[in-house]
Amino acid sequence: MSILNKIFGIKTTDYKQLINDGGLVIDVRTPGEFNSGHISGSTNVPLDKIKSKIKKIENLKKPIIFCCASGLRSGQATSIAKSRGIDVYNGGGWSSLNRKLNK
C-alpha cells in the first residue's frame, strides 16, 4: 500500500489473494473481444447476459472479479451483482488486472 493510500485510507484489493481463496474472474466483454485476448482461466459472460446469468453467478458462492476493456462495463456488472449481495469486485481493464495477477 502506498503512503498516499495509507494517509487517505484508500483500500486496495489483493486480486491475487482473492483468486487464491477460490475467486473467479468473469470477463464481461463481447465474445470477439474475449477471443482476442483474456486472462487465463477467466470466463466470458458479456455484460448484456449478466442479468440472465446472475442466479448462476450467485450460486457459485465465490468471490467474483469482473473485468472488461476499461472498467466501465465491469463496473456496471459489479453494481448488478452487488445488488444481489454477491461478493464481487471491479477488476477494471483485463490487461491491467492480468498484470496485477501475474506480478
WOHU-V349342 format. One record per residue. N is the residue number from 1. PHI is phi in degrees with one decimal (999 if undefined). Layout:
N;PHI  N;PHI
This chain:
1;999  2;-74.5  3;-61.4  4;-62.5  5;-61.1  6;-65.3  7;-61.5  8;-93.3  9;68.8  10;-82.4  11;-93.9  12;-107.6  13;-91.8  14;-91.2  15;-64.1  16;-59.2  17;-66.0  18;-58.9  19;-65.9  20;-61.7  21;-86.3  22;101.7  23;-65.1  24;-123.5  25;-101.0  26;-116.2  27;-93.2  28;-98.1  29;-75.4  30;-67.8  31;-56.7  32;-63.3  33;-63.5  34;-59.9  35;-67.8  36;-82.9  37;155.9  38;-160.4  39;-74.6  40;-56.7  41;87.5  42;-78.1  43;-112.9  44;-99.1  45;-131.4  46;-54.5  47;-51.6  48;-69.3  49;-108.3  50;-57.7  51;-60.0  52;-76.4  53;-106.0  54;-62.4  55;-65.0  56;-62.8  57;-64.1  58;-60.2  59;-70.0  60;-65.3  61;52.7  62;-135.7  63;-62.0  64;-116.9  65;-115.1  66;-89.3  67;-142.0  68;-153.7  69;-84.1  70;-128.3  71;114.1  72;-70.5  73;-67.1  74;-66.4  75;-64.8  76;-65.3  77;-62.8  78;-61.4  79;-62.4  80;-60.9  81;-68.1  82;-61.2  83;-64.7  84;-97.7  85;80.4  86;-79.3  87;-74.1  88;-135.9  89;-136.2  90;-90.2  91;-79.8  92;75.9  93;-66.6  94;-63.0  95;-69.3  96;-66.6  97;-62.4  98;-59.6  99;-64.0  100;-63.0  101;-75.4  102;-112.2  103;-93.7
